[in-house]
Amino acid sequence: MARNSVPPPAINPHLANLAPYPPGKPIEEVQREYGLESVIKLASNENPNGPSPRALKAMAAVAGEMHLYPDGSGFYLKAALAARLGVAPAELILGNGSDEIVVFLALAYLRPGLELITSDHAFVRYRMAAELAGAQTRLVPMKDMRHDLKAIAAAVGPATAMICLDVPCNPTGTIVARRDLTTFLKKIPPRVIVVLDQAYHEFAAGDPGYVDGFALRAAFPNLVVTRTFSKAYGLAGLRIGYAAARPEIVNDLDRIRPPFNTSRLAQAAALAALDDAAHVRRTVQANARGLAQLEKGLRALGCATWPSRANFILTDLHRNGNEVFQTLLERGVVTRPMGGYGLSSCLRISVGAPAENRRCLAALKEVLSAQPTAN
Ligand SMILES: Cc1ncc(COP(=O)(O)O)c(C=O)c1O
C-alpha cells in the first residue's frame, strides 16, 4: 500500500487543537525571506549584552567533555543555587529552560477534569502545558494589564489544581504588589499549586513593590517559584532554568524529568554566570535605560504603554498590530505581534541595545505615519 494511502496515526484527542508555540522569527530567516542585510530582533526578550564572559570561558573549558553525558542531578549548579537562594538542594529542580518545568508541573498535577487558572494575557505556555495534560484552563481577565488577584482567588473551585502567575508578566511587563500577593496566597487552598513564574526577576528586583517569591515560600508550601538563566543571565540559547518547591513536589517532578534534561555546557555556563554579579548588574542598568528610551519614544508616537519591570514593553498602537509587525519586519525590525494574547492592536518590543531601540522607534514612526489608526 502506498504510504500516503495509510491513514495517519490519531493524535490524543485532547491535543487535537493544540497549535505549536509561535517563536519569535529568527534573524537568519528574516534576512533570507526579505533579502535584508541588517536585521534586529526585539522579539524574544533576549539579553542584548550577550552572555557573561565567565560563562563563555566555562563552556570552552568543558567543550572537550561533550562525549560524556551531563550530571543528571546537576549537583554543583544546584549546590550553588541553594547557597545563593537559602534553600536546600532537595528543594530545587533544573529544567531545559524554566519552560520545561512548567510542563513537568502540568503533567504531574493536571489531568482531564482538573483545571488551571491563569490570566487572559499571561504567558501562553501555561495554557499549552495544561492542554498537554488534558486539563481545562480558566482565563481570568486582567485589570489594567495586571493580574486581577481577587478575581483569580474567586475563580478557584473544586476542579482547580494549579494557578500560574508570571510576575513580572509576559507580555504586559507589569508586577503585582507584595501585599496583594500575600493576601491572595492566604486565600488559596493549600491543595492548589501556585506557580509564581519569575523569569524576569532580576529586572524587577530593585522595585520596592516587587516581591521575591523566595521570601514567601516558607509561609506557603503550595508555592513553586520558577526562574531562568535565559533573560538577565543572557543564556537563552543554552536552555537552563530552575524552580524551588517543597521536596515532595521536587520528587514528583523528578519522576517526569528526562534523566539528562540540562546539558553539560548549560550547567557549566550557568554555574559561572551565577558568579558574575557585575554582568547581571550591567544588564539590569542598561535595560532600565533602554526601557525609558522605548517608553518615551512610544509615547511620543501616541502609543499607549504600561509600566514594565521586565526587559520588554507592551504597547498599544491603536492599529492592527499584525500589519504593523509585518511592515516593521520588511524593514528588518522583528517585534512580536500580540494577537495570540488577545491584544490585536498591541506589539511587544524587547529592549535592545540603544542603537537597536532607536532604529525600532524610527521604523515605527515611518510605519505609523503611513498607516491610519483603526479608530
Ligand atoms: C514569563 C516567562 N516564563 C518563562 C519563560 C521561559 O523561559 P525559559 O527560557 O527559561 O524556558 C519565558 C520566556 O520568554 C517567559 O516570558
Ligand as a Chemical Component Dictionary entry (heavy atoms), coordinates in Angstrom:
data_LIG
# 
_chem_comp.id                   LIG 
_chem_comp.type                 NON-POLYMER 
_chem_comp.pdbx_formal_charge   0 
_chem_comp.three_letter_code    LIG 
# 
loop_
_chem_comp_atom.comp_id 
_chem_comp_atom.atom_id 
_chem_comp_atom.alt_atom_id 
_chem_comp_atom.type_symbol 
_chem_comp_atom.charge 
_chem_comp_atom.model_Cartn_x 
_chem_comp_atom.model_Cartn_y 
_chem_comp_atom.model_Cartn_z 
_chem_comp_atom.pdbx_ordinal 
LIG C1 C1 C 0 7.084  34.579 31.731 1  
LIG C2 C2 C 0 8.016  33.600 31.111 2  
LIG N1 N1 N 0 8.220  32.444 31.731 3  
LIG C3 C3 C 0 9.054  31.521 31.231 4  
LIG C4 C4 C 0 9.726  31.740 30.051 5  
LIG C5 C5 C 0 10.581 30.652 29.524 6  
LIG O1 O1 O 0 11.887 30.874 29.777 7  
LIG P1 P1 P 0 12.981 29.742 29.575 8  
LIG O2 O2 O 0 13.875 30.242 28.502 9  
LIG O3 O3 O 0 13.628 29.606 30.902 10 
LIG O4 O4 O 0 12.282 28.470 29.174 11 
LIG C6 C6 C 0 9.544  32.927 29.361 12 
LIG C7 C7 C 0 10.241 33.141 28.094 13 
LIG O5 O5 O 0 10.055 34.067 27.373 14 
LIG C8 C8 C 0 8.664  33.879 29.910 15 
LIG O6 O6 O 0 8.428  35.025 29.283 16 
# 
loop_
_chem_comp_bond.comp_id 
_chem_comp_bond.atom_id_1 
_chem_comp_bond.atom_id_2 
_chem_comp_bond.value_order 
_chem_comp_bond.pdbx_ordinal 
LIG C1 C2 SING 1  
LIG C2 N1 SING 2  
LIG C2 C8 DOUB 3  
LIG N1 C3 DOUB 4  
LIG C3 C4 SING 5  
LIG C4 C5 SING 6  
LIG C4 C6 DOUB 7  
LIG C5 O1 SING 8  
LIG O1 P1 SING 9  
LIG P1 O2 DOUB 10 
LIG P1 O3 SING 11 
LIG P1 O4 SING 12 
LIG C6 C7 SING 13 
LIG C6 C8 SING 14 
LIG C7 O5 DOUB 15 
LIG C8 O6 SING 16 
# 
